[in-house]
Amino acid sequence: MNKQFSFKGKVGSYAIDGKGECVVLVHGFAENKSLWEKFSAKLKKKYTVICPDLPGFGDSVLPENLLSIEYLADFVKGVLDNEDINKCTLIGHSMGGYVALTFADKYEHRLNAIGLFHSHAFADDIERKKKRKKSIDFIKRNGTQAFVDELLPTLFAPGFVRKNRTIADDLTHEFYKCKAAALAGAYEAMKKRTDRTDILEETNLPVLFIIGKKDETFDFDKAFSMTTMPKIAKVCILEDAGHMGMIESEEESLKAISEFLAFTYPKKAA
């Protein structure tokens, strides 16, 4: 079921289905809640599944002010408040993982566990900030479609797009829906975000890491180095996936999330 609510004077949108303990699946950059449709269809049999459209994406309206990761985390809290849900397991893909870590920093008492799906806790280094600035300038000059055509092939493991043209075309169509202002704003927010490794090191929450072995967006060794930081960690390495494991390795990714939820909600699994 799709729902809308008012967040700081703007329309916010999310999908909610199922019943029981809550899991929130947060999409990444250029994506929207439709990314999780197959996962929600399976998980809703045991859990309440919420899939927000982050502001500026899907059916959630972009604010006039500059986006920040803190704003996005507050938006997720707004969704939970709208549903009168006190606690959830929050799993974020890519940029959504940055949102999950920021949410954990601000509202840890609202969390049962967190998951980083092709995401990490490190701030952008100087080189990465330069790349983001270059991308922002490209988006402003050339618009959404030209940017997406450059971006999308880099998100998958080599050869995936060529072998799965229909899947890639469907995702491209979803990415094309993004407004250039939202893409540029999200890049600016990511560029300015702070390091969150202290959250991983200090939290008592269980943390799930799903890492693509062929992910070209972030160094594998650096991503893997995070897995020793939390006190309680579950790790899934997707050997054949790039940055879109929920598509490239759907069954393995869903299995990792299902097992993590069973671990963090043992009574429900029983």
BELCORVEN-V289802 format. One record per pair of residues at least 4 apart in sequence whose C-alpha atoms are under 7 Angstrom apart, sorted by the first residue. I is the first residue (numbers start at 1). GAP is how many residues later the second one is. D is the distance in Angstrom with one decimal. If there is no record, write none. Layout:
I:GAP:D
I:GAP:D
This chain:
1:14:5.4
1:15:5.4
1:16:6.0
2:12:5.8
2:13:4.3
2:14:6.4
3:10:5.7
3:11:5.5
3:12:6.1
4:7:6.5
4:8:5.4
4:9:4.5
4:10:6.5
5:6:5.8
5:7:5.3
5:8:6.6
6:4:5.5
6:5:4.9
6:6:5.9
7:4:6.2
7:5:6.0
7:68:6.9
7:71:6.8
10:51:6.0
10:53:7.0
11:49:5.7
11:50:5.5
12:43:6.8
12:47:6.9
12:48:4.3
12:49:6.3
13:39:6.2
13:40:5.5
13:46:5.6
13:47:5.1
14:36:6.8
14:37:5.5
14:38:4.0
14:39:5.5
15:35:5.6
15:36:5.1
15:37:6.2
16:32:7.0
16:33:5.6
16:34:4.5
16:35:6.5
17:27:6.0
17:31:5.7
17:32:5.4
17:33:6.8
18:26:4.2
18:27:6.1
18:29:5.7
18:30:4.4
18:31:6.1
19:25:6.7
19:27:6.8
19:28:5.1
19:29:4.2
20:26:6.4
20:27:4.6
20:28:5.2
21:26:5.2
21:27:5.8
22:25:5.8
22:26:4.6
22:27:5.9
22:66:4.8
22:67:6.4
23:24:6.8
23:25:6.2
23:26:5.1
23:27:6.3
23:65:5.3
23:66:4.7
23:67:5.9
24:25:5.9
24:26:4.7
24:27:5.9
24:64:6.6
24:65:6.2
24:66:4.8
24:67:6.1
25:25:6.3
25:26:5.1
25:65:6.3
25:66:5.1
25:67:5.9
26:25:6.1
26:26:6.2
26:65:6.2
26:66:4.5
26:67:6.2
26:70:5.1
27:4:5.9
27:5:5.8
27:6:6.3
27:8:6.9
27:65:6.2
27:66:5.4
27:69:5.3
28:65:5.1
28:66:5.0
28:67:4.5
28:68:4.7
29:66:5.6
30:27:6.9
30:145:5.5
30:148:6.3
30:153:6.5
31:4:6.8
31:26:6.9
31:144:6.2
32:21:5.3
32:25:5.8
32:26:5.0
33:18:5.3
33:19:5.7
33:20:5.3
33:25:6.9
36:4:5.9
37:4:6.2
38:4:6.7
39:4:6.1
39:215:6.6
40:4:5.6
40:9:6.1
43:4:5.9
43:6:6.9
44:4:5.7
44:5:5.8
53:4:5.7
53:5:5.4
53:6:6.4
53:7:5.7
54:6:6.2
54:18:6.5
55:5:4.8
55:6:5.3
55:7:5.0
56:4:5.6
56:5:5.0
56:6:3.8
56:126:5.1
57:121:6.2
62:120:6.7
66:119:6.3
67:4:6.5
67:118:5.6
67:119:6.3
67:122:5.7
68:4:6.5
68:121:4.5
69:4:6.2
69:29:7.0
69:30:5.8
69:120:5.9
69:121:6.9
69:124:6.6
70:4:6.2
70:32:6.4
71:4:6.2
72:4:6.5
72:27:6.3
73:4:6.4
73:26:5.2
73:27:7.0
73:29:6.2
73:30:5.0
74:4:6.1
75:4:6.4
76:4:6.5
77:4:6.1
78:4:6.0
79:4:6.5
80:4:6.1
80:5:5.1
81:4:6.1
86:24:5.7
87:23:4.4
87:24:5.1
87:25:6.2
88:22:6.5
88:23:5.1
88:24:5.5
89:22:5.8
89:23:5.1
89:24:4.7
89:25:5.6
90:10:6.2
90:23:6.4
90:24:4.8
90:25:6.2
91:6:6.8
91:9:6.7
91:23:5.5
91:24:4.2
91:25:6.0
91:26:7.0
92:4:4.0
92:5:4.0
92:8:5.9
92:23:6.2
92:24:5.5
92:25:5.8
93:4:5.2
93:23:6.4
93:24:4.5
93:25:5.9
93:26:6.2
94:4:7.0
94:23:6.3
94:24:5.3
94:25:4.4
95:4:6.5
95:24:7.0
96:4:6.2
97:4:6.3
97:19:5.0
97:20:6.6
97:22:5.3
97:23:6.8
98:4:6.2
98:23:6.9
99:4:6.0
100:4:6.2
100:14:6.8
101:4:6.3
101:95:6.7
102:4:6.3
103:4:5.5
103:5:6.9
104:4:4.4
105:94:6.5
112:93:6.7
113:92:5.2
113:93:5.1
113:94:6.1
113:151:6.9
114:92:6.6
114:93:5.1
114:94:6.4
115:92:5.4
115:93:4.3
115:94:6.0
116:4:6.7
116:92:6.0
116:93:5.0
116:94:6.3
117:92:6.1
117:93:4.8
117:94:6.6
118:92:5.9
118:93:5.2
118:94:6.5
118:125:6.0
120:103:6.3
121:74:6.1
121:75:4.8
121:76:5.1
122:73:4.8
122:74:6.1
122:75:6.3
123:70:6.2
123:71:5.2
123:72:4.3
124:4:5.4
124:5:5.9
124:67:6.2
125:4:6.2
126:4:6.3
127:4:6.4
128:4:6.2
129:4:6.2
129:62:5.6
130:4:6.2
131:4:6.2
132:4:6.1
132:55:6.2
132:59:6.7
133:4:6.3
134:4:6.2
135:4:6.1
136:4:6.3
136:48:5.1
136:51:6.8
137:4:6.2
138:4:5.8
139:4:4.9
139:5:6.2
139:8:6.0
139:41:6.2
139:45:6.6
140:40:6.8
142:4:6.0
143:4:6.5
143:37:5.6
144:4:6.1
144:32:6.2
144:34:6.7
144:35:6.5
144:36:5.2
145:4:6.1
145:31:5.7
146:4:6.6
147:4:6.1
148:4:5.7
148:27:6.7
148:28:6.9
153:8:6.7
154:62:6.8
155:87:6.1
155:88:5.0
155:89:6.4
156:4:6.2
156:85:6.8
156:86:4.6
156:87:5.8
156:88:6.2
157:57:5.5
157:58:6.7
157:83:6.9
157:84:5.6
157:85:4.3
159:4:6.3
160:4:5.9
161:4:5.4
161:7:5.8
164:4:6.3
165:4:6.0
166:4:6.2
167:4:6.4
168:4:6.1
169:4:6.2
170:4:6.5
171:4:6.2
172:4:6.1
173:4:6.9
178:4:6.7
178:5:6.9
179:4:6.5
180:4:6.1
181:4:5.9
182:4:6.0
183:4:6.3
184:4:6.2
185:4:6.2
186:4:6.2
187:4:6.0
188:4:6.3
189:4:6.2
197:4:6.3
198:4:5.9
199:4:5.7
200:29:5.7
200:30:5.0
201:28:4.9
201:29:5.0
203:27:6.6
204:27:6.4
205:27:6.9
206:26:4.8
206:27:5.7
207:23:6.9
207:25:6.3
207:26:4.8
207:27:6.3
208:25:5.8
208:26:4.8
208:27:5.9
208:52:6.9
209:18:6.9
209:25:6.2
209:26:4.8
209:27:6.1
210:25:6.1
210:26:4.8
210:27:6.0
211:25:6.3
211:26:5.0
211:27:6.0
212:25:6.0
212:26:4.8
212:27:6.3
212:29:4.8
212:30:5.0
212:31:6.1
212:33:6.7
213:7:6.4
213:24:6.5
213:25:5.8
213:26:4.9
213:27:6.5
213:28:6.2
213:29:6.6
214:26:6.4
214:27:5.5
214:28:4.5
215:26:6.7
215:27:3.7
215:28:4.9
216:26:6.6
217:26:7.0
219:4:6.2
220:4:6.0
221:4:6.1
227:6:6.5
227:8:7.0
236:20:6.5
241:4:5.4
241:7:5.6
241:8:6.3
244:4:5.9
245:4:4.9
245:5:6.3
245:8:6.4
246:4:4.6
246:7:5.8
249:4:6.0
250:4:6.1
251:4:6.0
252:4:6.2
253:4:6.4
254:4:6.0
255:4:6.0
256:4:6.1
257:4:6.1
258:4:6.2
259:4:6.2
260:4:6.2
261:4:5.6
262:4:5.2
262:6:7.0
262:7:5.0
265:4:6.5
266:4:6.3
